[in-house]
Amino acid sequence: MNVEGNKPAASGPGSDAEARAAEFEAHRARLIAMANRMLGTNADAEDAVQEAWLRLARYDGEPIDNLGGWLTTVVGRVCIDMLRARNARPEAAYDDRVTDWVVTEDDGGTPEDEAILADSVGAALMVVLDSLTPAERLAFVLHDLFAVSFDEIAVIVGRSPDAAKMLASRARRKVRGEHPAADRRRERDVVDAFMSAARNGDFEALLRILDPDVVWRGHTARGVVVQLGATAVAGKIQNAGRAKSTVRRVLVNDRPGVMAWSAKGAPQAVMACTVVDGRIAQIVSVINPELLAEMELPEA
């Protein structure tokens, strides 16, 4: 299989270009689905696939024996570049996703079907995928969800097939969890401790609960506000904790989170918390009233 490393150039004339476009269209739906799983938004997936089309249209290298594999390689490389750029810019937020959150009551029980299956990608899995490195995420999505071989994945990530297999294995353990029920209980305990510290305005306790490099992305009426580091985030939480609100733990995309209601029972905020090694490593909050109005939320 020829891969994207060949030199691009102008597309061929007339019928050749039309045939190439038709063949590309036959793969578009699969490529969009694949990019969506890796990037998490339809807009980013469309951009990645469009870039693949532009590279194909300019390509004039050796004949491509397996166009599906070639396009998978190109889209995979574009996606991994986008994920790396996203990680390098923590202020980048994806507002088209928060209104898709599934926020439900958390009664403290453990769902019977707790394991996340590789062929059942939903909002909950997207939250877990966000905790993976770009290479882990790509290896898991391509192999476990789209049956791409490790030989092909190795070309995309620039590693050996054995290394690609290890990436997927490591990602699989994170996604499925070796002890999901115990992990869920520990996450609940961390979120409960977080709420207690916030309620009491206990700055030192907040510092113990927050990862030193925690990132908070808040979707406000003025746009996205980003706080970096435990000290800054703890200060923000300490101030917010003084408000007279009803606050309790909820499930956000089937993971422990926090929701606040005003004294009149109106939704004030929803927070999705990512717990890593017993500390909160990421918080994504929604306090924008317009976004909250678009979400289906539990009552106070």
C-alpha positions in Angstrom: 0.0 0.0 0.0 1.3 3.4 -0.9 1.0 6.0 1.9 0.7 9.7 2.2 4.5 10.3 2.2 4.5 10.3 -1.6 4.9 13.8 -3.2 1.5 15.5 -3.9 0.9 17.2 -7.2 -1.9 18.3 -9.5 -4.8 15.8 -10.2 -5.2 14.0 -13.5 -7.5 15.2 -16.3 -11.2 14.8 -16.8 -12.3 11.2 -16.4 -9.4 10.2 -14.1 -10.3 13.0 -11.7 -14.0 12.1 -11.9 -13.2 8.4 -11.2 -11.0 9.4 -8.3 -13.7 11.6 -6.8 -16.3 8.8 -7.2 -14.0 6.3 -5.5 -13.3 8.8 -2.7 -17.1 9.3 -2.1 -17.4 5.5 -1.7 -15.1 5.8 1.4 -16.3 9.1 2.8 -18.9 7.8 5.3 -16.4 5.4 6.8 -13.7 8.1 7.0 -16.1 10.6 8.6 -17.2 8.0 11.2 -13.5 7.1 11.9 -12.4 10.7 12.3 -15.4 11.5 14.5 -14.4 8.8 16.9 -10.9 10.1 17.0 -11.7 13.8 17.2 -15.1 13.9 19.0 -16.8 16.5 16.8 -18.5 16.4 13.4 -16.9 19.7 12.4 -13.4 18.4 13.1 -14.1 15.1 11.4 -15.3 16.9 8.3 -12.2 19.1 8.2 -9.9 16.0 8.5 -11.7 14.2 5.7 -11.7 17.3 3.5 -7.9 17.5 4.0 -7.6 13.9 2.9 -9.6 14.7 -0.2 -7.3 17.6 -1.1 -4.3 15.5 -0.7 -5.8 12.8 -2.9 -6.8 15.3 -5.5 -3.2 16.6 -5.7 -1.6 13.2 -5.6 0.3 12.0 -8.8 2.7 9.4 -7.3 2.7 5.7 -7.9 -0.7 4.0 -8.5 -2.6 3.5 -5.2 -3.4 -0.2 -4.9 -5.6 0.1 -1.9 -7.3 3.5 -1.8 -9.2 2.7 1.4 -6.0 1.9 3.2 -4.3 5.0 1.8 -7.2 7.3 2.9 -7.2 5.7 6.3 -3.5 6.5 6.7 -4.0 10.1 5.6 -7.0 10.7 7.8 -5.2 9.0 10.7 -2.2 11.3 10.3 -4.4 14.4 10.0 -6.3 13.4 13.1 -3.3 12.7 15.2 -1.8 16.1 14.2 -5.1 17.7 15.2 -5.2 15.9 18.6 -1.6 17.0 19.3 -2.3 20.6 18.4 -5.4 20.4 20.6 -3.4 19.2 23.6 -0.9 22.0 23.0 -3.6 24.6 23.2 -5.7 23.9 26.3 -7.8 27.0 25.6 -9.4 25.3 22.6 -12.9 24.2 23.5 -15.6 22.4 21.6 -18.9 23.9 22.4 -20.8 21.7 20.1 -20.3 18.8 22.4 -21.4 20.1 25.8 -25.1 20.3 24.9 -24.9 16.6 24.0 -24.0 15.7 27.5 -26.3 13.2 29.2 -26.8 14.4 32.7 -28.7 12.1 35.1 -29.3 11.5 38.8 -26.6 9.6 40.6 -28.1 7.4 43.3 -24.7 5.9 44.2 -25.4 2.6 42.6 -23.3 0.8 40.1 -24.9 0.3 36.6 -25.1 -3.4 35.8 -23.6 -2.8 32.4 -20.6 -0.8 33.5 -18.0 -2.0 31.1 -17.6 0.2 28.0 -17.8 -2.0 24.9 -15.5 -1.2 22.0 -18.3 -1.3 19.4 -20.6 0.9 21.4 -19.2 4.5 21.1 -21.3 7.1 22.8 -20.9 10.2 24.9 -19.5 8.3 27.8 -16.7 6.7 25.7 -15.8 10.1 24.2 -15.1 11.4 27.8 -12.8 8.4 28.4 -11.1 8.8 25.0 -10.2 12.4 26.0 -8.0 11.1 28.7 -5.8 9.1 26.2 -2.7 10.3 24.5 -3.2 11.0 20.8 -1.3 7.9 19.8 -3.3 5.7 22.3 -6.6 7.1 21.1 -5.7 6.6 17.4 -4.5 3.0 18.0 -7.6 2.0 20.0 -10.1 3.6 17.6 -8.6 2.3 14.4 -8.0 -1.2 15.7 -10.9 -1.9 18.1 -13.6 0.1 16.3 -12.5 -0.1 12.7 -10.4 -3.3 12.5 -7.4 -1.6 11.0 -4.3 -3.8 11.2 -1.4 -2.9 13.5 0.9 -2.8 10.5 -1.2 0.1 9.1 -1.5 1.8 12.5 2.3 1.6 12.9 2.8 3.6 9.7 0.4 6.3 10.9 1.9 6.7 14.4 5.5 6.2 13.2 6.2 3.2 15.4 6.7 -0.5 15.1 3.6 -2.9 14.8 4.4 -4.2 18.3 4.6 -0.7 19.7 1.2 0.1 18.0 -0.2 -3.1 19.6 1.0 -1.9 23.0 -0.6 1.5 22.5 -4.0 -0.1 21.8 -3.7 -2.5 24.7 -2.9 0.4 27.1 -5.8 2.4 25.8 -8.1 -0.6 26.0 -7.3 -1.0 29.7 -8.0 2.7 30.4 -11.3 2.6 28.4 -12.7 -0.7 29.9 -11.1 -0.5 33.3 -9.6 -3.4 35.0 -11.9 -2.9 38.0 -14.7 -0.6 36.7 -17.0 -0.9 39.8 -14.1 -0.1 42.2 -12.9 2.7 39.9 -16.4 4.2 39.8 -16.7 4.2 43.6 -13.3 5.9 43.9 -14.3 8.5 41.4 -17.5 9.2 43.4 -15.4 9.5 46.6 -13.1 12.0 45.0 -16.0 14.1 43.6 -17.8 14.0 47.1 -14.6 15.2 48.7 -14.3 17.9 46.1 -17.9 19.1 46.8 -17.3 19.1 50.6 -14.1 21.1 50.2 -15.8 23.6 47.9 -18.8 23.9 50.2 -16.6 24.6 53.2 -14.3 26.9 51.3 -11.3 24.7 52.3 -8.5 25.8 50.0 -5.9 23.3 51.3 -8.4 20.4 50.9 -9.1 21.5 47.3 -5.4 21.6 46.6 -5.1 18.0 47.8 -8.0 16.9 45.6 -7.0 18.7 42.4 -4.1 17.5 40.2 -1.3 20.1 40.2 -1.8 20.5 36.4 -5.6 20.5 36.5 -7.3 22.3 33.6 -10.7 24.0 34.0 -12.6 25.0 30.9 -15.7 27.0 31.7 -18.4 27.6 29.1 -19.8 31.0 30.2 -22.1 33.6 28.6 -19.0 35.5 27.6 -17.3 32.5 25.9 -14.8 29.9 27.2 -12.7 30.7 30.2 -9.7 28.6 31.0 -8.0 28.1 34.4 -4.7 26.2 34.6 -3.1 24.7 37.7 -4.5 23.6 41.1 -3.9 27.0 42.8 -5.9 29.0 40.2 -8.7 26.4 40.0 -8.9 26.0 43.8 -9.3 29.8 44.2 -12.1 29.9 41.6 -13.9 27.0 43.3 -13.5 28.6 46.7 -15.2 31.8 45.5 -17.9 29.9 43.7 -18.6 27.8 46.8 -19.8 30.8 48.7 -22.9 31.1 46.5 -26.2 30.0 48.0 -27.0 27.0 45.8 -28.2 23.4 46.0 -25.2 21.3 44.9 -25.1 17.5 44.5 -23.3 14.8 42.5 -24.8 13.8 39.2 -23.7 11.5 36.3 -22.3 13.4 33.3 -22.1 10.9 30.4 -22.2 8.1 33.0 -19.2 9.5 35.0 -19.4 11.3 38.3 -20.0 15.1 38.0 -21.5 18.0 39.9 -24.6 20.1 39.3 -25.8 23.3 41.0 -29.3 24.8 41.2 -30.4 28.3 42.4 -32.6 28.8 45.5 -35.5 28.8 43.1 -34.5 25.5 41.5 -33.1 26.9 38.2 -30.0 25.1 36.8 -26.9 27.2 37.5 -24.0 24.9 36.5 -23.0 21.5 35.4 -19.5 20.2 35.8 -17.9 17.1 34.2 -14.9 15.9 36.3 -12.1 13.7 35.0 -10.5 11.8 37.8 -7.0 10.4 37.3 -5.0 8.6 40.0 -7.3 9.8 42.7 -7.3 13.5 41.8 -9.4 15.7 39.5 -7.3 16.3 36.4 -9.9 18.1 34.3 -13.1 20.0 34.8 -15.4 21.2 32.1 -18.2 23.3 33.4 -21.3 24.9 31.7 -22.7 28.0 33.4 -23.9 29.7 30.2 -27.8 29.9 30.6 -28.4 29.5 26.9 -26.3 26.3 26.8 -28.0 25.0 30.0 -31.4 25.6 28.4 -30.5 23.3 25.5 -29.6 20.4 27.9 -31.9 17.9 29.5 -31.1 18.3 33.2 -32.3 16.7 36.5 -34.6 18.9 38.7 -33.4 20.2 42.0 
